[in-house]
Amino acid sequence: MAKIAQVSAKYIIHASINIEGVVDRHDVIGAVFGQTEGLLGSDLELRELQRSGRIGRIEVNVDTKQGKTTGEIVIPSSLDKAETSIVGAALEIIQRIGPCNAKIRVSSIEDIRISKRQFVIERAKELLRTLTEGVLPDSQELADEVAYSVRVMEITEFGRERLAAGPGIDESDEIVVVEGRADVINLLKHGFKNAIAMNGTSVPETIVELCKKKTVTVFVDGDRGGDLIIKELLDVTEIDFVTKAPDGKEVEEITKKEIHKALRSKVAAEQVKLEISKAPEPTSSQSRSSSPQRARPAPRQEQSHSRNDHPQRQGDRFDRNSDRRRSPPQRAEAKKEPSDKERTTFQKMLEDLIGTRGAYILDKNLEILGKVPVSELSSTIKSLANGIYSIVFDGVIDKDLILVAERGNVSFLVGMDAKIKTGGRITVLTTESFS
């Protein structure tokens, strides 16, 4: 007799049996065939269906406890949905198995193709994941891997100290000084061939010589060690620009995007030097510039003490009066009008800053001393004292900013808009000024 296996079937009928007595497995199978015989016609006769292979082997599992038998009937079927459902329903007409009353209930008809399809999907996902991760890299990944290996091979040794450096140190007019060999490798990996390492905290003689000949940008880690290296380089040699990795990160571990962002945000060494020297004590130039202002009010203060027995209150009145006395010379000083070159430069920088919330700080030669966020503009003006000629920023000029700029001897304030159109001796320019 030809019979089909369960694995080749499309559906599986699951039925539960409850028998009020003790019976064996062959008793259940005999009842299934015997009591359904002639019930469904010749086309759905179970014996003929099993002989033709359209119904598989009927599995019966029984368990006897306390004089009662329970179990399950499993019938694989390759019939269509309707015929399989009819065969399943026919099982439920069986009321006796052997000498005992019985009840059969079809619990489910399983479409095994669904479980097979789910297995195929899960296995396909696993195979695709393996394929994309390690078996078949695309052309871009191959190109990147080859380029990376070539760039790492290009690392050279430079100078008497045999410092790790990129191959472009000799030819390039601008170089990047970093802390160690790993930093050079990371920059080389991302296409920067003009980096050279210090290989320690002490400044090698080779670095000192290079700083005399080339434009130097110092690129250090975003930690306390990086600050110390910057201070030492400022003391022993001449550098042009300074930049740092993001806080808490090292140059050797940052991404290409972070490298470009850091190098675009570099600040002039003069600005860093002023900030460092300002922190512990005022610089000598600041002391000289501030001494005349302290010398002028001194005689007036002595006169005020002679005219009043309450020096503290009289001093308060003097401070207000002295401000008014000093203000006429400031108003008398003519405001500077921007030259054609300055107007062109201011307009171009203002357009570049649209939407950045940043500020350019310029010297008298219209060279950029640094770029800072607008939120830090006031503190930067105070820290640089008299070193700023003009400021171009993406923001609104208000009274507080004008007061801070006046104390810093700024000549031009250029912003997107202004709440105050006049700034005393400071020339205020907005986008309307260039239209």
Secondary structure, 3 states (H helix, E strand, C coil): CECCCHHHCCEEEEEEEEECCCCCHHHHHHHHHHHHCCCCCHHHCHHHHHHECCECCCEEEEEEECCEEEEEEEEEECCCHHHHHHHHHHHCCCCEECCEEEEEEEEEEEEHHHHHHHHHHHHHHHHHHHHHHHHCCCHHHHHHHHHHHHHHHCCEEECCCCEEECCCCCCCCEEEEECCHHHHHHHHHCCCCCEEECCCCCCCHHHHHHHHHCEEEEEECCCHHHHHHHHHHHHHCCCCEEEECCCCCCHHHCCHHHHHHHHHCCEEHHHHHHHHHHCCCCCHHHHHHHHHHHHCHHHHHHHHHHHCCCHHHHHHHHHHHHHHHHHHHHHHCCCCCCCHHHHHHHHHHHHHCCCCCEEEEECCCCCEEEEEEHHHHHHHHHHHCCCCCEEEECCEECHHHHHHHHHCCCCEEECCEECCCCECCEEEECHHHHC
